[in-house]
Amino acid sequence: MKYNSLGRTDISVSEICLGTMTWGSQNSETDAHAQMDYAVEKGVNFFDTAELYPTTPVSPETQGWTEDYIGSWFKKTGKRGDIVLATKVAGRGRDYIRGGEGADAKNIRLALEASLTRLKTEYVDLYQIHWPNRGHFHFRQNWSYNPFNQDRDKTVANMLDILETLGALVQEGKIRAIGLSNETTWGIQKYLTLSEQKSLPRVASVQNEYNLLYRHFDLDLAELSHHEDVGLLAYSPLAGGILTGKYVDGGRPKGSRGSINHDIGGRLQPLQEPATKAYLQIAATFGLDPAAMALAFCLSRPFMASAIIGATSMEQLKIDIGAADLTLSHEVLAEIAKVHRQYPLTL
């Protein structure tokens, strides 16, 4: 297992991060504990969660259960000090989470205190804004994205409010570093500028979607990542499981995400199938597991701080973590580049 620095902090994270969003819906507490045990055994020191989790489906009845499961594992094992723990405060729009008010001074403090209680810890290593209050193009919202109705002054004021609150929480010892999620290039840079102007904590990472079928980060976000040392924490590196091939030709394996969430958050649609089949063919030609190949590709990207894996079975988890030991050849990378040129945007 390799380890990378989280932004300009002194925090070192494994290049594979254990994602947790199925714990409490598709996975039981026992399953979650087994996954954490195995991941740590294999060198993973980085767990990512959120106050919103679990998902598939998102539900007010189960909200917070994932953090509960992590907390009970910390209590059972005493391994809190061995783990870099990341969680998130929800943005606007979820009515059952503090009325859907989103991230601001009041709600960040309320959210963090609730998360700390569930997680049975006194601090979080990385605290992230799950999605911007102002709106964004992530979660397949790119087709209706309209930044022209945003109020710049209100947006910047909210960003400063968030930074000042997070800065106070860092001073109180409740947060070590801060991050963003589902953010844009302008949004990240504005946070960086404000932090420099006001001597507030600097954004260390951004958690955005990245996979063979969705490579938006390769462009202006990659440039920002390089110059500003804001590493990517890639979520959905297997495109919600699509890149394993399990959904090809209409497949819907029982218990899979696609059998519960019909279109996997808008990903499972006809345009992705030709590209998916092409990537599966590359894996078959070179004798690679398709999931391992897709993850190893993510790990090869120079802006990648960590790839967040999610598994509902131990078999899947072993394959995903094993991708850390796979280095793709120049021939494989060249074939991937050909497919990407043919199918540049499929999700």
N, C-alpha and C positions, 0 to 999 in steps of 0.2 A: 504494500500500500504506500502510495506517495502522499505527501502532505504539502499544502500550499498556504502561504500567508493570506490572511483575510484583510484585503486592502492594505492600508499602511499601519495596521495594528500589529501587536505582537502575538496575535492569536493564530495558531496553526491548525488547519482543518484537513481531514482526509479528503482525497479527491473524489471519493464516493461518500455521499451523505445519505443517511437512512431517512427516507421520507415516511410519514406516518398517517397520511390522511384517510387510509382505509380502516384504521383501528377504531372500533366502536360501531362500525357498520358491516364491512365485509370480514373483519377480523376481531376475534375475542381478545380479552385481556391476556389470556394464556398464550394465544398466538403472538401478541405484541411482545410479551416478555421473552418468548423464544426467539423472535427476530432480533431483539436487542442483544440478547446473549450471544447469538451467532455473529452478528455484525461486529461487536466489540472483540470477539475472539479472532476475527479476521483483520483487525486493525482499523476499523471504522471508529472515529472518535467524534463524529458530527451527527447530531440528530436535528431534524427540522420539523416543526409542528406549527399550530396556529390555534387561536381561541375559537375559530370557526369549525375546526375539524371535530368529527369525521365528515367526509363527503361521500357521495355515491350511496344514498342521496344525502344532500345537506338537509338537516332537520333540527328544529328547535328542541326536540326531545333528546337528541343525542349530542347536541353542541357542548363541547368541553370534555367529552369522554376521552378523547385521544390524550389530552394533557393529563387527565386522571391516571391513565394507564402508564404513562411515562413516570409520573410521580410515585405510583405504587412500586414500579421497578427500582427507582432510586432508593425508596425506603427499604425494599427487600435486599438489594445488593450492596448499598452503600457506595455506589460508583459515581455519584454526582460529580465529584472532582475530576473524574477521568473523561468527562464528556463536554464537548462544546455544544451548548444547547441554544437553539434558535427557535423563537416563536414570533407571532405576528398579532397586531391589532387590526381588526376589520375596518375597512373603509365604509363609506355610506351605502345604504341600501338594504341591509338586513334588519328588518323591523324588530325581530326578536332579540337582537343584540343591541341593548341600550337604545331602543327606538330607532335604530338605523342611522344614528347621528354621525357616525364615522369617526375619523381620527382628529382630535383636538386636545387641548390641555386636560379638560375634565375627563374625557373618555379614555385617553391614553392611561391616565393614572388608575381609573377604575378597571380597565382591561388588564393592566399589568398586575395589579394586586390580586385579581381573580386568577390569573394565570399562575402566579407564584404560589398561591394556595393549592391549586390543582396539581401543580408540578412538584410540590413539596420541596421547594428550594427558596433561597433568599435572594437569588440573582439570576438573570438571564445573560448569556454571553453575547447573543446577537438579537436585538429587538428590531422588528421590521414592520413597515407600514404595508399591509397586505395588498391594497390597491388605492390609488389616489382618490381623494374626495371629489376632484373636479371632473372626473371621467377620463377614459383612456381607450386604447384600441385593442387591448388584450381580451382574452376569453371570446375570440371570434367576433369582437365588436368592430373590427376594422372596416366592415362593409357599411356601417352606418356612422362611423367616427366623424365628429364635427367639432374641432377645437375652437371654431369661430364664435361660439356662443359662451365661451368662458370669460369670466371677469378677471383680468390680470391682477388687479390690486387685491381682490379678495383671495385669489389663489396664492399669491406671494405672502399675504398676511397669514394665511393658514399654514403655509410651509414654515414660516418663521415661528409661529406658535408651536408647531410640532417640534422644531429643532430646540427651541428654548425649554420645552417640557422634557424632551429626551436628555438635554444637557443637564438639567437639574437631577434627573434620575441617575445619570452617570455619576454625578457628584455624590449622590446618596448611596452609591454602591449597588444599586438594583439592576443596572445595565452596564455591560462592559463595552459594547460597540453597537452601532446602529446601521440599519440597512433599509433598502426600499424593495418593493416588489411590484411587478406589472407597471413599471414606469417607462417614461419616454426619455429620449436623449435630452430634450429641453428640461424636463422635470429634474432629472439627476443633476444636470449642470447647475440649475438654479439652486438646488439644495447645497451643492458644493460652494457656490459663490456666496450664499448667505452664511454658511458656516465659516468661511474665511473672513468675511466682513465683520461678523459678530463674535468671532472666537468661540464657536460652538462645535460640538462633535462633528466629525467628518463622516460622510457616508462611506462605509467599507465595502459594500456589496450591493448587487441588485439581483433579485430572484425573478427571472423572466423565463418564458417558455423557450426551449431550444431543442431541436431534433432534426433528423434528416429531412423531414417533411416541412419544417418551419424554421427557416434560418435567417429571420429578420435581423438578429443580433450581429450577423457578419458585416454589416454596413456601418452606419454612423455610430451605433452603439459600441461596436468594436473599437473604433477610433477613440471614443471617449474612455473606454475601459483601459486602453493602452496608455494614454497620456495622463489620466487621472487616477490610475491604480484602483479602479472599481471593478472587482472581479465578478463574473457571472456565476450565480448559483442556478443551474439549469433545471427547471422543472419539466415534467413530461418528456424526458429524453427518449422514451419509447413511443411518444405520441399516443399516450393513453393505452398502450399495449398493441396498437395497430402494427408497429414495426416488428412484432414477433411473428406476424403472419396468421394469428389466430382468427382474424375476421375476414380473411380472403374469401371471395366468392360467397359472401353472405353468412359466413360462419358466426355463431353466437354461443360459444362454450358456456355451459351452465356455471353460474357463479361469477362469471367474468364481468368486468366493468360494462362491456357492451350489452350484456344481457340485463343490466339494471338501468343504466343510463343509455337510452336508445342510440343516440348519436355521439356519445362520449364528448359532450360539450361542443358539438358542432364539428368534430374532427372526422367522424365516420360518415363520409359522403362519397359519392362516386368518383370525384376528381382525384382522390388520393390513391385509388386502387392501382392504376398503371404504374405510378411511381413506387408504391409499396412492393408490387410484384418485381419491379426492376431491382430494388435493393435486396429482396429475398433471393433473386437469382445470383447476385454478386456473392452473397453469403454462401449459397450452395456451391457455386463454382470454386470458391476458395476453401471450402470445408469449414466454414465458420458458423457458429450459432448466430442467428440473425439479431437476437437481443444483445448478445455480447458485442457484435460488430457495431451496432448502432450506438451503444454506450461508449465503446472504445473510440469511435469517431468523435463523440463529444469531448472525451478526455484529451484528444489530440489538439483541440483548439487552444490557441495561445491565451485567450481571455478567460478560460475556464478555471474558476476557483474550486468548484465542486459540482458534480452531477448528482441530482437528487433522485434516488431510485425509490420505487414503491412496489411492494410485492404482496400478494395475497396468499402465497404458499412458500414453504421453505425451499422447494425446488427452484422457483423463480428467483428467490433471494440469493441462492448460491450462484446461479448463473450471472445475475446482475453484479454481485460483488466480485465474482471471478473476472469480470471485464477489466478490472484494474491491472490484471496481469497480461492483458492482450495488447500488443502493439501492431497496428495495421501496417502492412507493407505498402511501399510506394505504388505497387500495382493495384492493390485494393483501393487506395485513396484516389488513384487516377480514374478507376471505374466509377467510384462514387461521384467524382467531379463531373463525369460525362452525364450521369443520370440527373444530377442537380441542374445541369445546363439545359437538359431536355424538359425537366419538370421543376422550374424554379419556385413556384408557389402552388401548393396543393392543399393547404388547410385553410 
